[in-house]
Amino acid sequence: MSGSNNQKPKSDISTMSSAEYQAIAKKHEPPRAVFKNCIRAFLVGGLICLIGQCIQRFFMTVFDMSTKEASNPTVAVLIIISVILTSFGVYDKIAQWAGAGSAVPVTGFANSMCSAALEHRAEGLVLGVGASMFKLAGSVIVFGTVAAFIIGIIYAVLGIGGR
């Protein structure tokens, strides 16, 4: 019985065409629960915004701030909460369940920055923490700066705002 093998040889990935591989991958891909994921994202994103609104109301009521004055400390508190939850590993669990709902608000960006810092802290403060944080933040900062510049030019051309 040695040497007689009646089984078909398994497909070798290296000889497969791209279309064949895509067909096999699609067949084994689990179905996506798009509606359920959208509901989760909506609920968690809305909850984060509701918490932010409550924090802002707190500043407005307790410290007699205007809406505009309460905005900056509200964002700072949300960032601090996000960093604390990320440090304890809680925010990642929320993000895994909620998907994009936890990534869109400012807390998602704070989570990304904190996660990068925690992941690379063994490499040192400058080359580890600083470099890894700004790999992520660099594109966000550049996009924000360019968008603000373009909007400023549009406002200047149209004569909107300013004095």
N, C-alpha and C positions, 0 to 999 in steps of 0.2 A: 503494500500500500504506500510505500514511500515514493514520492515524486508524482503521484497521480492526484492532481488537485482539480476538481470539477467546478470550483467557484470562479466566477468572473473576477478579474483583477479590478481593484478599486480605481476610480478615475484619479489621474495624477493632476494636481492643480496646475503644475507647470505647463501641461499640454492643453489645458482648457482655454477656449476662447473667452473673451470678455462677456459675450452674450450668454454663454453656457454658465459661467460663474454667476452672473447676475440672476439667471433663472433659478439656480440652486439656492442662492442666498435669499431670494424673494420667497421661495417655497418654505424656508425654515425661519423666516422672520416672524416674530410674534405680532399679532394684530395690535394696532395702536388705538387707544381709547381717546380719540381726539376730543369728543364732547366732554368726557369726564375730566380730562386735563384742562380744558378751557374753564370749566366750572371751578376747579381747584385753584387755578391761577387767579381767576376773578375774585374768589373769596379771600384768598390770602393777600393779594395785592390790595384789595379793598380794606381788609382788616389792618394792614400796615398803615394805610392812609387814614383810617379812622383813629388809630392810636396817635398818629401825628396830629390830627385835628384836635384830639383831646389834650395833647401836650400843649399845643398852641393856645387853646382856650384857657388852660391852666396859667400860662404866662400872661395872657391878657387879663384874667380875673385877679390873680394874686399880685402881680407886679404892675398892674394898671398900664399895660403896654398896648399899643395899637397893633393891628394885624401885621403891618409891615415890620414893626419893631420886634414882634414875637416870632417872626419867621426864622431868623438866624439861630436863636437858641433852640428852637424846635428841631431844626435840621441837626444841630450839634447833639442834642439828646438822642435823636433817632440813630445817629452814627455811633454814639457811645453804646447804646443798647445793642446794636448790630455787632459791634466789635466784641462786646462781652459774651453775647450768645455764640459768636463764631469761636471765641477762645474756649468755650466749654463744649463745643461740638454740637450745639443745639441748632444753630442756624442752618448748618448743612443738612440736618434731618428735615427741617422745615422746607428747605429748598428742594430736596429730593422729592418730597410729597407734593409741593406746590408748583414746581417747575418755574415758568417765567413769571409767575405772580410775585415771587420773592426776589427776582432779579431786576425788575424794572425800577422800583423806587430807589432812592438814594441808599437805602440799607443794603441793597444788592451790591452796589459798588463798594461800599464799606466792607462787606463780607469778602468780596474778591481781593481787596487790598490786604485785609487782615489775614486771609488764608495764605496768600503769597508770602507775607511776612513770617507767619508761623512755619510754613513749609521750609523756608530757606534760612531760618535763624542760625542754624549750625554753621553756615558759611561765613558768618560775620555780619556786622551791622551795615557796612558799606556795600561790599560785593554780594552779600547774601540778601539781607532784608531790603536795603535801598534799591539795589539793581532789579530784584525780582518784582518789587512793588511797582516800579516805574516802567517796567516792560509793559505791564497792563495799563497803568495810568497814562503813559505817554500818548497813546492813541486817543484816549478820551480827552486829554488836555488839548492836544492839537486840534481835534475835531471841534471842541468847544470854542477855542480861540479863533479858528477859521470861520466858523458859523457866526460868531459874534462880530467879526470884522465885516463879513458880507452883509449882515443885517444892518450894521452901522452905516455902510456905504449906501444901502437902499434907503435908509432913513434920511441920510444926508441929501441924496439925490431928490427924493420926494418932498423934502422939507418937513418931515414928520418928527415930532419930539424936539428936544433941545430948547434953546432960547433964541 
